[in-house]
Amino acid sequence: MTSNYSAKIEISAGKKNKAIFKSLETDNKFYDENPTQTKMSLDKNITILIDTQELSHLRANLNSTLRLLQTSNDSIESVKI
């Protein structure tokens, strides 16, 4: 029996949305062996959709994505662009 797991993350970082999105998108593009299907879009907010068949893969991808979000935000804040 195969189960599917998914998560949706929506982030609003105001003026930093585009910079954070580009950081996340670049990381996602160059990770071909990713066991999850991760889609990202930028509108008013950043939306991240993650689908996988393994709960552990979903957890790992969520942890990595959230850490990268925090790091991107912290980096922008540290230089105050």
N, C-alpha and C positions, 0 to 999 in steps of 0.2 A: 504494500500500500504506500502510495506516494502522497505526501501532503505538500501544499504550497503555502508559503509564508510571504507576507508583504508588509511594507511599512511606507508611510508617507510623512515626509518632514517638510514643513513650510517655515521659512525664516524671513524675517523682515529686519534688515540692518540699515534701513534708510539710505543715505548717500553711499554707503559702503557695499550695497547689494551687488553692483556690477563687478567690483574688484574681487569680492569673495566668491562670486559665481565663477569668474574666470579661473581662479585658483582651484576650485573644486572640479571644474570641467576639465582642466588640463590633467589633473591627477587621474581622473576617470578614463580619459582617452588613452593614456599610456599604460593601462593595467589590463592587458588582453586576457590574462589568465584568471581574471576575477570570476569566482564561482557564482556571483550574483548578477542579475540583470539590473543595472542602475541607469535610470533616465533622469536627466536634470533639465529644468527650464527656468527661464528668467522672465518674469512679467513684473507686476508690482512687487511680488515677493519671489524668493528663490524656492522652487519646489523640487524635491528629490523623491523619486519613487524607486523602491528597492524590492525586487522579487527574487525568490529562491526556493529551492525544494528542501533545503536543510536549515533548521532553526539556528544552528551554530554559525552558519555562514551569514545569516541575517544579523545576528548579534555582533559578529566581528565587523561586518560592513558598517553597521550603525555606529559602533565605537570609533572606527577609523574616520568616518565622515564627520561625526560630531567633534572629534579632536581636531581635525583639519579646519573645520568651521571656526572653532575657538582660536586656533593658532593664527588663522588668516585675520580674524578680527583683532586679535591682540597685536599683530604686526602692524596693521594699519593704524591702530590707536597709538602705537609707540612712536610713529613718525609724524602723526597728526597732519596728514595730507589734506 
